[in-house]
Amino acid sequence: MLLLDTSRYQVRDRAEILRGGLAELAGVNLAPLGGDALMKLRFRAWEMGDGCSLLHAQSSGFQFSRRGASGRDDESPVIGFSMMPAGGARFSQNDRREIIPGGGMFIAEMSQAFSCQFAEGSEGINFMVPLEVLDVPLRDVRKAAQRLALSPVYQLACQHLVTLMRY
């Protein structure tokens, strides 16, 4: 489902629509790279069942950050498997700082504070899975996030996310 496409709006209105729309949709703060007038974003999402969702963004480049957990006790952690088919990204969360090249992947705790910057002309895919559905302890997810590129199934996981998004 298409959630947001800035090409449908006047250039002068895009920055405010992005800031308000993404803050409401995803609980993130957004700042365009290269100025508000140049900002372009196409953002789609699909529900995948069991509380999982798939997000796809194509962008002219922007920085976004999540403010952190909502503070609700009943909120299960959500893990994001994020892949950059085109362009690259800079990602930071807790003590991790990563530069993700085009074709690369990273893992994010989506319900915690983080910062991410998409390069100009980038494309991102994010498969979000509640931790309880993933059925892996959070400490193991954090360890895997630090060593993700060394995994023997890293390339297979990247290909799977691209295939899933195209399907």
N, C-alpha and C positions, 0 to 999 in steps of 0.2 A: 504494500500500500504506500502510495506517495504521501509523505507527511508535509514536505516543504520543498518548493522549487522557486528560488528567487527570481528566475527568469519570467515568472508570471507577474512580477511587481515592478513598479517604476524604480529606477536606480536610486532615486533620492529616498525611497521608503525602505530599501532592503536592510540596511543596518539595524534599524529599529525592529523590524519584523524578525530578523535573526535573533537579536538579543532577547526579545520577549518570547518568541516561539520556542527556542531551544531551552531557555530557562524553564519554561513551563513543561515542555515535553520531556526533557532529560535531566533537569536539575543542574544545568551547567551554566557557567558564565562564558561568554564568547567575545573575542576581539579579532577582527579581520587583520590579515597581514597586508600591507600595501594600501591601507586606507579604506574607509567605508564604501566609497563609490565603486571600488573594484571588486567588492565581495560578491561571490556567486556560490551557491550551495544547492545541491539536490540531495534530499534526505529521504530514504525509504526504509520501511520496517515491515517485518512479517512475524506473526506469532507462530511458534514452532511446536507448541504443546509442552506440557509439564512445566510451565512457567518460563520456558526458553524463548528467546527471540533473536532475530537476525536483523542487523542494521546495516545499511549501505549508504555511504556519503561520497559524493563527488564534489570537489571544492576548488576554489581559486586560492586557497590557503588561509588558514585561520588558527588561532590559539584558543583552546577552551580548557576550562578547569571545573572540577566538581568541588563543591564546597565541603563535602564530607557527609557522614551519615546523618540521617534525618533525626536520629535519636529515638526512633520507635523501637521498643523491645521486641516486637513481633516480626521485625524485618530480617529476613534471612539474607546473609551475604550473597552477592551475585558476582560471578566470575566472568570476565569478558576475554574471549580469545580473539584478539584483534590482528588483522592482517592488512598490509598495505600493497595491493596489487600494482598501484602506480604511485609515483611520488614517494616520499618518505615521511618520517615523523620523528619528533623528539618526545619522549615520554618520561615522566618522573612520578614516583609514588613512594612514600616513606623514604628509605635510603637508596632506592634504585633510580638510576639515571641512565636512559638508553637512547641511542640513536638507531632508528629502525630504517633500513634501506628499503627501496621499492622491492616488493616481493618478500619482505620480511614480516615477522609476526612478533607480538608481545602479549603478555597476560596482564590483565588489570583487575583489581578488586573494585568493581563498579560502584559499590555502595560506600566506598571510602574516598577521602580527598585525593585528587590527582591533578596533574597538569599534562596537556598534550598539545603539540603544535604540528599541524599538517602543513607540509610544503606546498608551494604553488603547484596547481595541476595535479593534486593528489586524489587518491581514491582509497577509501577505507571500508573494511568489512569487520563487523563485530558480532560474534556469536556469544550471546549472554546466557549463562546457565546458573540457576540457583545452586548454591553449594550443596544443599541437601539432595538435589537431583544428581549432581556430579558424584556424590557419595565418596569424597576424598577429604581427609582432614585439611583444614586451612593451612596448617604448617607445611604440608606436602605441596600444596598449590604454590605457596610462597617460594619454596625451594625450587620447584619446577620453573617458576617464572625467572629465577636468576640464571638458570642453566638451559633455558628453552632451546636456543640455537644449537646446542650440542646434542640434542636428542636425536636418536636414529630415525624417528618418525616425524621430525620437524618439517621436511619438505612435503611429506604426504599430508600432514595436517594443513599446510598452506594450500596445497592443491584442492583439498577437500572443501575448504571454506570458499574458494573461488567457484568450484563446481556447485556447491550448495546455493550460493548467491545467484548464479546463472540459471539454475533450475527453477 
